């Protein structure tokens, strides 16, 4: 009889422990929409050697300003819009290419629709202008975008799949998007996939750290004012001793000089470790260190000639300030 009662007590204890364990495994769902915040981030690197292509050294400085615009939601749908400004400066020594300040002015828009209890449909679109500030026309319009399906898991995680266009690859090609997100424990969020990886750990209420892997390049349109060598035009004029030589020289000079709209493409992968620190009120500070890998830049120099280079892998730093709403 004592054995039976003891077995019942054990059974009750085991059930209680299993119930407690199941309760601790219930995690909040990983948010699909970005957090609502205004931020300023500055990313830089020291010039590094160029492994192949145009000789010299190469470095870059990147400033990003992000401002929220509008957010609406109901039980089945959510919408969010923002303003994004990015300024990029390249330091390509011994080359006249990529010598301007390049601007990406865009409006990211996020739309989310709950299709069923455990499925989401999401659209991310970021139309914008890519320019060096000298000229803006239809060729300067670009867009990032993704179409994503997400399957929600009971533990707050997800599986997702879709297609994406990301100018961070240095082009506007369509690529597959795939990923999985889950909580490794109550304070560690893991998001693995392509093209981005992010693992964050909440050390305390005022401090968190993270690991990130993502494309960090860009595409811009720039105006190249091609300067023809005066000697070339003069030689053409001297060589044309017969009638019409002057007109021929003028045509050569006109064809060899003038403004043209060219494409600058920069590819890079950013692998970094960072931390977010609570400062005061709703302000957070950010610091990040990492490496830039698999890099390639293609641009036009002052003569209009296309040149390419492969900068070596290099360390980068990032500092930022974020206001959370």
C-alpha positions in Angstrom: 0.0 0.0 0.0 2.9 2.3 0.9 4.5 1.4 -2.4 1.3 2.4 -4.3 1.0 5.7 -2.5 4.7 6.4 -3.1 4.2 5.7 -6.8 1.3 8.1 -7.0 3.3 10.8 -5.2 6.2 10.3 -7.7 3.7 10.5 -10.6 2.3 13.8 -9.3 5.8 15.2 -8.8 6.8 14.2 -12.3 3.7 15.7 -13.8 4.3 19.0 -11.9 7.9 19.1 -13.2 6.8 18.5 -16.8 4.2 21.2 -16.5 6.8 23.6 -15.2 9.2 22.7 -17.9 6.6 23.1 -20.6 5.7 26.6 -19.2 9.4 27.6 -19.3 9.6 26.6 -22.9 6.8 28.9 -24.0 8.7 31.9 -25.6 7.4 35.1 -27.0 7.1 35.0 -30.8 10.1 36.4 -32.7 8.9 39.7 -34.1 8.5 39.9 -37.9 8.5 43.7 -38.2 11.6 45.7 -37.3 11.5 47.4 -33.9 10.3 51.0 -34.1 13.2 53.3 -33.5 15.3 56.2 -34.8 19.0 55.6 -35.2 22.4 57.0 -36.3 25.2 54.6 -37.2 28.7 55.3 -38.4 30.9 52.5 -39.9 34.5 52.9 -40.9 37.7 51.1 -41.7 41.4 52.0 -42.2 42.6 51.7 -45.8 43.8 48.2 -46.7 45.8 46.7 -49.5 44.2 45.7 -52.8 44.8 42.1 -53.7 44.1 42.3 -57.4 43.0 44.9 -60.0 43.8 48.5 -59.8 46.8 49.0 -57.4 46.8 51.1 -54.3 44.8 51.0 -51.0 41.1 51.0 -50.4 38.9 52.0 -47.5 35.3 53.3 -46.9 33.2 55.3 -44.4 29.5 54.8 -44.1 26.9 56.9 -42.2 23.2 55.7 -41.9 20.3 57.7 -40.5 17.0 55.9 -39.9 13.7 57.6 -38.9 10.3 56.0 -38.4 7.3 57.4 -40.2 4.1 55.4 -39.7 2.9 52.2 -38.1 -0.6 50.7 -38.2 -1.8 47.3 -37.2 -5.0 45.2 -36.5 -5.6 41.6 -35.6 -4.6 40.3 -39.1 -2.4 43.0 -40.7 0.5 45.3 -39.8 2.1 48.1 -41.8 5.3 50.1 -41.1 7.1 52.8 -43.1 10.4 54.6 -42.4 12.9 57.0 -43.9 16.5 55.9 -44.5 19.5 58.0 -45.5 22.9 56.4 -46.2 26.1 58.4 -47.1 29.1 56.4 -48.3 32.6 57.7 -49.0 35.4 55.5 -50.6 39.1 56.1 -50.1 40.5 54.5 -53.2 44.1 55.7 -53.3 46.1 55.9 -56.6 42.8 55.9 -58.5 40.4 58.7 -59.6 37.4 56.3 -59.4 34.8 56.3 -56.6 35.9 59.8 -55.5 32.4 61.3 -54.7 30.1 61.1 -51.8 27.4 58.5 -52.6 23.8 58.8 -51.3 21.1 56.2 -50.9 17.8 57.9 -49.9 15.0 55.4 -49.5 11.7 54.7 -47.8 11.5 51.1 -46.4 8.0 49.8 -46.2 7.0 46.6 -44.4 3.6 44.8 -44.7 2.6 41.7 -42.8 -0.5 39.6 -43.1 -1.5 36.7 -40.9 -2.9 34.1 -43.3 -3.7 31.5 -40.6 -2.9 30.7 -37.0 0.6 29.6 -37.9 1.4 31.3 -41.2 2.5 34.9 -42.1 2.8 36.6 -45.5 5.3 39.5 -45.6 6.3 42.1 -48.2 9.4 44.3 -47.7 9.9 47.1 -50.2 12.5 49.8 -50.1 12.3 52.2 -53.1 15.0 54.8 -53.2 17.4 57.1 -55.1 21.1 56.0 -55.6 23.2 59.0 -56.6 26.3 61.0 -56.1 24.2 64.2 -55.7 25.1 65.6 -59.1 22.3 64.1 -61.1 19.0 62.4 -60.4 16.8 60.8 -63.1 14.9 57.6 -63.7 18.2 55.6 -63.9 18.9 56.6 -60.3 15.9 54.8 -59.0 16.5 51.5 -57.3 14.6 49.1 -55.0 15.3 46.5 -52.3 12.5 44.1 -51.8 11.5 40.7 -50.4 8.5 38.4 -50.6 8.4 36.1 -47.6 6.3 33.3 -46.3 6.8 32.4 -42.6 5.6 29.3 -40.8 5.3 29.9 -37.0 6.4 27.3 -34.5 4.7 26.7 -31.1 7.9 27.7 -29.2 7.9 31.2 -30.7 10.3 30.4 -33.6 9.7 30.2 -37.3 10.7 28.8 -40.7 10.7 31.2 -43.6 11.3 31.1 -47.4 10.9 33.6 -50.3 12.9 35.7 -52.7 14.8 38.9 -52.2 16.5 41.8 -54.0 19.3 43.3 -51.9 21.6 46.0 -53.2 24.0 45.0 -50.4 25.2 42.3 -52.9 26.3 45.1 -55.2 23.6 44.4 -57.8 19.8 44.1 -58.2 19.7 40.3 -58.9 16.9 38.2 -57.5 18.1 35.6 -54.9 16.4 33.0 -52.8 15.7 33.8 -49.2 15.5 31.0 -46.5 15.8 31.0 -42.8 14.9 29.6 -39.4 14.5 31.5 -36.1 14.2 30.2 -32.6 15.1 30.9 -28.9 18.0 28.8 -27.7 17.0 29.8 -24.2 14.9 32.6 -22.7 17.6 35.2 -23.4 19.2 33.9 -26.6 17.6 34.5 -29.9 19.0 32.7 -33.0 18.1 33.7 -36.6 20.0 31.6 -39.2 19.6 31.7 -43.0 20.5 33.4 -46.2 21.3 36.2 -46.7 21.5 37.3 -43.1 22.4 35.7 -39.8 21.9 37.2 -36.4 22.4 35.7 -32.9 21.6 37.9 -29.9 22.0 37.4 -26.2 20.4 39.5 -23.5 23.0 39.8 -20.7 20.8 42.0 -18.6 18.0 44.5 -19.0 20.5 47.2 -20.0 23.1 45.2 -22.0 22.9 42.8 -24.9 25.4 41.4 -27.4 25.1 39.9 -30.8 26.8 38.2 -33.8 25.8 39.3 -37.3 26.6 38.2 -40.8 25.1 40.1 -43.8 25.9 41.7 -47.2 27.2 45.2 -46.8 27.8 46.6 -50.3 25.8 48.9 -52.5 25.0 50.2 -56.0 25.0 53.9 -57.0 24.7 56.0 -60.1 27.3 58.7 -60.6 28.0 61.4 -63.1 31.4 61.1 -64.7 32.7 64.3 -66.4 35.1 62.7 -68.9 38.1 64.9 -69.5 39.7 64.2 -72.9 43.4 64.7 -73.3 43.9 68.0 -75.1 46.8 66.5 -77.0 44.5 64.0 -78.6 42.3 66.6 -80.1 45.2 68.8 -81.1 46.8 65.8 -82.8 43.6 65.1 -84.7 43.5 68.7 -85.9 47.1 68.8 -87.0 46.7 65.5 -88.8 43.7 66.8 -90.8 45.4 69.0 -93.4 42.7 68.5 -95.9 39.2 70.2 -95.9 37.0 69.2 -92.9 39.9 68.4 -90.6 38.8 71.0 -88.1 35.3 69.6 -88.0 36.7 66.1 -87.5 38.9 67.3 -84.6 35.9 69.0 -82.9 33.9 65.8 -83.3 36.7 63.7 -81.7 37.0 66.2 -78.8 33.2 66.2 -78.3 33.0 62.4 -78.2 35.9 62.1 -75.8 34.6 64.6 -73.2 31.3 65.3 -71.5 29.1 64.0 -68.7 27.9 60.4 -68.6 25.9 58.5 -66.0 27.8 55.4 -64.8 27.2 52.6 -62.3 29.4 52.1 -59.2 29.1 48.6 -57.7 30.5 47.5 -54.4 30.3 44.0 -52.9 31.2 43.1 -49.3 30.2 40.7 -46.5 30.2 42.0 -42.9 30.9 39.6 -40.1 30.8 41.3 -36.7 30.3 41.1 -33.0 28.6 44.0 -31.2 26.8 45.2 -28.1 23.8 47.5 -27.3 24.1 49.5 -24.0 21.2 51.2 -22.3 22.2 54.8 -21.7 19.2 56.9 -20.4 15.5 57.3 -21.0 14.9 55.5 -24.3 18.4 55.9 -25.7 20.7 53.0 -26.4 24.4 53.1 -27.5 25.8 50.6 -30.0 29.4 49.4 -30.7 30.5 46.8 -33.1 33.8 45.3 -34.4 34.3 42.8 -37.2 35.7 42.0 -40.6 34.8 42.9 -44.1 35.2 39.9 -46.5 34.8 38.8 -50.1 35.0 42.4 -51.4 34.9 43.7 -54.9 34.4 47.2 -56.4 33.8 48.3 -60.0 33.6 51.9 -61.0 34.6 54.4 -63.7 37.6 56.7 -63.4 37.9 60.3 -64.7 38.4 59.1 -68.3 35.2 57.0 -68.2 37.1 53.7 -68.2 35.7 50.9 -66.1 38.2 49.6 -63.5 37.7 46.9 -60.9 39.6 45.9 -57.8 39.5 43.3 -55.0 40.3 44.9 -51.7 41.8 42.6 -49.0 39.7 41.5 -46.0 39.8 44.2 -43.4 38.7 45.0 -39.9 35.9 47.6 -39.4 34.3 49.4 -36.5 30.8 50.8 -35.9 29.3 53.2 -33.3 25.7 54.1 -33.1 22.9 55.8 -31.1 19.3 54.5 -31.1 16.1 56.0 -29.8 13.5 53.2 -29.1 9.8 54.0 -29.2 
